[in-house]
Amino acid sequence: MNNQINRSRIMTFRAIVLGLSVSVLGCGLVSAGVVWSDEFNGHAIDSGTWTYDVSGGGFGNGQFEYDTARHENSYLTNGNLVIEARRENYLGNAFTSARMLTQGRFAFKYGTLEARIKMPNTANGLWPAFWMLGNNFPAIAWPGCGEVDIVELGAKAGIDQGLQQEMIDSALHFSDATGKYANYVAWTNAPVDLSLDYHLYKVSWTPTNITFYLDDVPYGSLDITADYLSEFHQPMFPILNIAIGGYNPSYTGVYSPDAVTAAFPARMYVDYIRLYDNPYTQLYFGTNIMETGNFGVFTETTPVNDSLSYLTGTEPGFEYGTNAALYIWNNMTPAATMPVPSEGSQCWSFDIAGGAWFGMGVLVPNFRNMVNYSDGFLHLDIKTTGTASMKVGVKSSRGGEFWLPLGVDATSEFGFARDGQWHSLKIPLNRFANTDFRTIHQLFMIAGDPPASALNMSIDNVWWEPSVARPAPAGGNFGVFTETAAHQNAAVFVLGVQGNFFIWENTLVAAAQSPYEGSQSISLQSAPSQTWFGAAFTPNVKYNLTAFNNPNGKLRFALKTSSSTTFMLGMKSGNIDGVGQKWFTFQAGSDPYGFVRDGQWHAVEIPASDLGPEVDLSEVSQLFQVLGTSGPIPGIEFDDIYFTGAGSLQTNLVSAMIRNGVGISWPTRSGTNYTVQWTASPASNTGWNSLNPAMVGDGTTQSLFDPIGLNPGRFYRVLQTP
């Protein structure tokens, strides 16, 4: 029985600490054959199923919108998912929208996928779509990954024929037998304006054919048995979005933001999305492929629970497999003389010529789910005598890639002596921003600037260590940057030990300080030539700040500036840029929270409730951020940054209609004890009955089943003991 379906029968109270889910077993809510669905009947979009592409770069089509994960652009209401496009200036784009997808969370191969959708009025410039991509994208570049467009609306062809709200298309995009781009497109005209009501858009996918339907009437089909159509015999994941405009030529025929005439806000309503099986259907859930324990990238003696197997990357079908390949990108050749490895009998060793950049990466075409490592560590042994600047990176299918510099000597963060001896590095994985740890397809990358002269570089013992427990301040104040003792009585973020304050791409420099309290402040200014600036307090391990998720919880800080430059202050959870992100815009003449730009200190207080629903306080990855995108700022100063009003750790309460039993699942922290309890009434804090002895968390999701038969209902909670 599918958990997504059952959620429509569950009433969930506000989550305080644990992300608790309950699946009712033994009862069906939709017709037989549905093997996966999202009915969108809850209060919030399920982050375990959906994630976002966050970007304003146009996605290869020159689209005009900035796609966000903000609540303003995607939300649930009245049993619908709503994707809302807006005309607003946001981070340099003229519009905002959302592009939602399930990669790393859910994919499938073969079956019938349908969605009941009410389209927006697209006239002119809107481009709503329901579509799929191959699960190996972008490790395998488009179109080799395959694309299935189930429905697109708003085409130039429809505009030209006066059928803009009736003409739709479905399409397949792929590489042909010669490796060149090819497509198949089917068009049909609906008998009515598709923005006036809901309609059913569907694709049927078998090992032999892909067929498209509008309101159960087929209108296009392609035989996919040709050998070169292997793209359509791998798992694919669904996508829902509204795009706006694009390059000339492109789909909408609207080639500049000023030419967009559609009414805003524009909304696409999705009543449900459902997958029906056929005899060939295969389901792929991210929770079933999460790696655990030490994971070996390239190691022989370190104890590991799992490790990569390597091929050359040129084998037939490699792009649809699960093996890895080491790819040399530039200016690296196998060493003429192999050194003694740091462990085992093998190492990677390369001769690098002077005068050209160098780099290599470990590619896995079908990503590994490394979510259990986002608060862990990347280990590697390295040696060289070369002094060229180097960096190490990881890359994910969602989000993107991130690099951290390897210092030129042992005194710098992640640095090592360039003395030709082996040195072991331990790099916190939370520091790799813009990374979706559920979809890692480059588990290790290293690159360097052109060295002045030839050098040898050797690498060995590369492995990932699982997440450690997140700090969880409770029962007081948590100091991020403060010298006042009372503002750090629950915990304090120790700069240089638990993380640091990082300026992004050298966009800001230190300025003269005049502290609000104590002897130090964060005083910054940007160069006149800067078009943007940014900085953040980033911990090595994410913080669990759910104890502040109560009516008394607040983020407090002191701020001063006399500049008229617009800037944003924010917080970030998770590791994907823009997902789990909340920004508060400070603009001259409309500054929030009573702030005044008079060059004097002002205490600013942001209620914890204002951080939601975007920020997940159980996984805060950047504690305090500043960002500007409209030009330089001559001076801005911060001090006394802390969270206040933390309560004691509490738990969720969940009420469920019960049939044959109920399964309780929740994410755990390593070393933390959990006890599942039930009661007939949650009106008081008495009458709770334990279902199990204390279970020790290990950083993964744990489950417990309560076989309570036909009992009409129970309330559940999970007690957490730090």
PEUR-V496105 format. One record per helix or strand of 2 or more residues. SS is the DSSP state (helix for helix, strand for strand). FROM is the first residue (numbers start at 1). TO is the last residue. If there is no record, write none. Layout:
BEGIN
((SS;FROM;TO) (SS;FROM;TO))
END
This chain:
BEGIN
((helix;3;9) (strand;10;12) (strand;20;24) (strand;34;38) (strand;51;52) (strand;65;67) (strand;74;77) (strand;80;90) (strand;93;97) (strand;99;101) (strand;106;109) (strand;111;118) (strand;126;134) (strand;147;153) (helix;156;160) (strand;167;175) (strand;181;189) (strand;199;205) (strand;209;214) (strand;217;223) (helix;227;233) (strand;236;244) (helix;257;259) (strand;266;276) (strand;282;285) (helix;286;288) (strand;295;298) (strand;306;307) (strand;310;311) (helix;318;320) (strand;324;330) (strand;333;334) (strand;348;352) (strand;358;369) (helix;371;373) (strand;377;384) (strand;390;396) (strand;401;406) (strand;423;428) (helix;429;431) (strand;440;448) (strand;455;465) (strand;478;481) (helix;485;488) (strand;491;492) (strand;499;503) (helix;504;506) (strand;509;510) (strand;522;525) (strand;533;543) (helix;546;548) (strand;554;560) (strand;567;573) (strand;581;586) (strand;602;607) (helix;608;611) (helix;617;619) (strand;620;628) (strand;636;644) (strand;654;656) (strand;662;667) (strand;673;679) (strand;689;690) (strand;695;696) (strand;701;706) (strand;714;721))
END
